[in-house]
Amino acid sequence: MDAANRLSTIVAEMGQLQYEIQEHRRVLNFLLRSVRTIAAKDRRCSLVEPLKFENGKPHFPLLASDPAFPTFLSPNSHFQNDINKHDTRLRIFSGTANPALAQEIACYMGLELGKTKIKRFADGEIYVQLQESVRGCDVFLVQPTCPPANENLMELLIIIDACRRASAKNITALIPYFGYARADRKTQGRESIAAKLVANLITEAGANRVLACDLHSGQSMGYFDIPVDHVYGQPIGGLSCALSCPFFSQVSK
């Protein structure tokens, strides 16, 4: 009886997981359709020089070559052809916090990662220069504010400012890890709400939109005066755990 109960529980949990995956797949498809619409409407953006990346061309992620993962997690060839067809104005840049993640995103989108020059002076100041034209382009900046949170946050603000001064049409900050998100309320007197302060800094720097992942609480979205897209990593993590489960492997066969 115990084995039967465990089996029924696992089957029920897998059904719930499958439902959540379908829901988030709809969200992903909606976002992809939105990006395709932007790419189709925009005119060609002339570049001063070809897109380059100092660490070489992006490579396909391991997830794409793993046959055990569903097809919606692999690069969409139709979507990539659509982007190449219109020579989109999408530009993806990365800070120094997680360039590998930005490289994988650019690869999935069928683009090359934008080339930037980022360095630090002897006193710790950050210098950012875009190595290509972004005039009239839709720019996506991948920069989580993970530890060291203060340096990565300041670097994000400077990159946003550089894009704004380079006449980018829209600037979207992709922040997979949003630092200071836990400081979203006052628990005692004379405390700061740092999450609101960071939201104001990102907005004033020139960002037009923010995409964050797994915020500490939903109320953090209300601190921004610009649109915020809040996505969840639970379906992907749950799917990875499920595929690594021996029971799931036996059932799938």
Secondary structure by P-SEA (a helix, b strand, c coil): caaaaaaaaaaaaaaaaaaaaaaaaaaaaaaaaaaaaaaaaccbbbbcccccccccccccccccccccccccccccaaaaaaaaaacccbbbbbccccaaaaaaaaaaaccccbbbbbbccccbbbbbbbcccccccbbbbbbbcccaaaaaaaaaaaaaaaaaaacccbbbbbccccccccccccccccccaaaaaaaaaaaaacccbbbbccccccccccccccbbbbbbaaaaaaaaaaaacaaaaaaac
